[in-house]
Amino acid sequence: MKIALDAMGGDFAPQAAVDGAVLAAAKLAGKAQIVLIGQEEAVRPLLQQHGAAAASLELVHATQIIEMGEHPAKAYQQKQDSSIAVGYRMLHAGEVEAFCSAGNTGAMLVGAMFSVKPVSGVLRPAIANFTPKLAGGYGILLDVGANAECKPEMLEQFGELGSLYAQYVLGIARPKVGLMSLGEEEGKGTTVTQAAHQLLKVNPHIHFIGNIEGRDLFNDKADVVICDGYTGNVLLKMAESIYEILDAKQMHDPFFDKFNYEAIGGSPILGINDNAIIGHGVSTPLAICNMLLQGYQMAESGIADQIKSTFKS
Amino acid sequence: MKIALDAMGGDFAPQAAVDGAVLAAAKLAGKAQIVLIGQEEAVRPLLQQHGAAAASLELVHATQIIEMGEHPAKAYQQKQDSSIAVGYRMLHAGEVEAFCSAGNTGAMLVGAMFSVKPVSGVLRPAIANFTPKLAGGYGILLDVGANAECKPEMLEQFGELGSLYAQYVLGIARPKVGLMSLGEEEGKGTTVTQAAHQLLKVNPHIHFIGNIEGRDLFNDKADVVICDGYTGNVLLKMAESIYEILDAKQMHDPFFDKFNYEAIGGSPILGINDNAIIGHGVSTPLAICNMLLQGYQMAESGIADQIKSTFKS
């Protein structure tokens, strides 16, 4: 099995990308091979510095880079030999089983939509993130930014997508799905969440437990929390800032340390035909390594096929 | 000056209400008098237990109670001698200059809308809350639940209402107003926030600094943060849960301790003709006391008149 990494993506690329890939290669030895995609002249010397530890890594040359500030769709179209475009081409061709990048988020979404494409039947793919649970482990929160506005049918599908991820990747037997709202009562929420509630409660593929509130993100009420991408993005960034403040104050604790984005390393795009993960722009080697391990877990679990067969029926 | 308190509102009423009122009376001695509104037979004995400390408190008898689970509009209409209805009548008649309650939030909103009424020109009043700032002091976040869905014009007005509160009650000279979004760029956000952005940036009454993100809630980018009531409510409840988790882990710190709802005690309803504050259902005596002090500060600042004169023009 091969897991690809955009060696040019992220504020500290290619150094952090190469270092993270070497860390991941050690952990995945015998199970998967890491493929770095990027400018050979920049990446090769960094690999050589790692000596034997980097021997198992493959390097695929890509001449162009999509910068962080570039217009995603335009850059993706114009830079067909960028590391992101090459990565998606390899993913679509089945040459690698997951593609990870800490580069331009918008370009990663564009590639997901136009290269590997949404699964037939999925209205709109979503970006998922992970919320640490007080009782241990993680829950899943989606969407966190792919779709600022959502129709009720999209929120319903996010419940299915999140539930499949929780089941097949996180190993949660019968994931509880909750809809983020301002009150537990069925009638609480916006017109969109109220309509989504009605769809979710009769959906046979999921175990819907009803509305949850902002206070329930870290408790055991729900394993999968559904919201629109605007709300999810605001929540995610607020949680990240809480971790940064705690860290600056040297207030450490095993639960709150899991708020650190490095612990998970990336956010999968769910509802597309292959496994793609978007990393944080400031990704460190540890974050890159964990993103690659997540890519391996997704590929190993067959989550993309599970999603395809669910939405086909 | 008189500040009224619903003695029957909150999970621990009337005990917590009376105890909190006695605390506040000591702090407001010579400046304002506390008026308790509730069932005399339940409240009088509790006041007597406080002896001389409760001597300055006034008690106004109200025979009925709106319970926490009751339908707000129906209960408000049917229970005209409830502590909430009597409180709003006294507020509207000018017999008291602020009314505070930790009781049924919906009934408090109904009373605000139908008794003291929105200020002429205000589309929809909002509930405000306070976010601690790393550099000290508080910022203001609105709406946190009065309006799950908002039109761009409502968000624009929330910017004006929050700005006036920050200026006249919090004492911030030229409050910076930020619009919650998923990115700083003008084009990021939902169709509603994008349209609100265009209105806010040409509004002459406020100092609009543009979009902010979830990570900016606690830094100095904005003193006033605008969002719809669904998003604000989810954020507020998540922040409260963070405090509860830190508290349970005995991780205390002056900044994070300000996440404790007790430190502020209540959420003002902004955009109505008088000063009304809604407290948390679980309000302790400390929370009740701080809600009353906030009521005094609002009355003292003349914030309601400032809002009226701004929206008249």
Interface residues (C-beta under 8 A of the other chain):
Chain A: L134 G145 A148 E149 M180 S181 L182 K188 G189 T190 T191 T193 E213 G214 R215 D216 L217 F218 N219 C227 G229 Y230 T231 N233 V234 L235 L236 K237 M238 A239 E240 S241 I242 E244 I245 K249 M251 D253 F255 F256
Chain B: L134 G145 A148 E149 M180 S181 L182 K188 G189 T190 T191 T193 E213 G214 R215 D216 L217 F218 N219 C227 G229 Y230 T231 N233 V234 L235 L236 K237 M238 A239 E240 S241 I242 E244 I245 K249 M251 D253 F255 F256
